[in-house]
Amino acid sequence: MAGMTMSTWIRGARLKTLPLAVAPVIIGTALSWKGVFVYSQGGDVLHEPCPFFGGQRDLGETKLGSLVGACHHSVSWFILVAVLCGCVALFLQIAANFANDYSDGVRGTDEGRGADMEPGRSSAETLSTRDPSRGPARLVASGVNPGTVLAAAGISALIACLCGLAVCTLTGYWWFILVGFACLVVGWCYVGGKHPYGYHYLGEVFVFVFFGLVATCGTMFALTGTVSLSGIWGGCAAGFVAVAVLCVNNLRDIESDRNHGKHTWMTALGRSKGAVLAIALLTMAPAMAVLFFLVLCRSVLVAEGVPAMSIVSIAAILIMYAIHAAAIVAIAKERYGTALPLCSLGSLVLAVTFVMSSMLM
């Protein structure tokens, strides 16, 4: 540990993958804001201001005989719960990254990645000389004590659990503990344990469910107490990008995975067909975001004409397509080191597109 630096642990946390954890939370939050508080905290002549923090859901009759002006929860409560949901997703992702590093490291799956890491060499020297086609060097494969990496995973998981307990306290949905426990089990069993599902063609399925539907719909339920069809739609779009990232990662490691008995969709399909699948996923996700925008824009156009926010949404859509197109080109040229961060960035821009579109609601 004497030679360990902060940059080593930052590398182990795999910062390039973290947007995949945050993007579905952003989508779930964007699709929830309008149903949580109906008017500003300032109040008006007929309504008392919403409380600064907390507040109760009030679905009864108001002075105007409608739900206009009803305080469901305050703005501060909404923001805090949304941020905590983001922290849960973020630290669960970091915990899973460290746990995967540990499990693959002790199995020897990552041996080729860390072979060029020599004791005493700085991270900058290592990164400047290593072959990027072999994938980033992992901590355990680079000589870091496996127990230390496992401890880092545990600390990250503990932080996620504390944030999750705060969400349960603020929302009253204590059954979220079961969801959190399921996330921890899924994160560990991806490549950990005696029968890791990531070695038996199930990694892509679980990534879609947990990095797409669970993260998006879970955030939406925490904030509103319900899940809409738009939440499921947004969760599927986020899930497609997450699966595409996993496909690109597995395309890069396809030979190593085959040698170590790790069965993924890419080892089954082969490099060419696997690339087609990854490209298809990266095509469907932005198409879903655009369709969502068009449906909302059409309803607003009928009622109010062309809103200014639609121009901002179109700009976000163009940026989203540019990033996804660049990622698709990189995959086609087998430049996986370039494709991975582009896909990850694409998930964030996808989320921003949903945010901009939700302003039309």
PyMOL commands that set and color helices and strands:
alter all, ss='L'
color gray80, all
select helices_A, chain A and resi 6-13+15-17+19-30+33-36+75-107+111-114+123-129+132-134+140-142+146-171+176-189+197-199+203-224+229-252+254-259+265-269+271-304+308-332+336-358
alter helices_A, ss='H'
color red, helices_A
deselect
rebuild
show_as cartoon
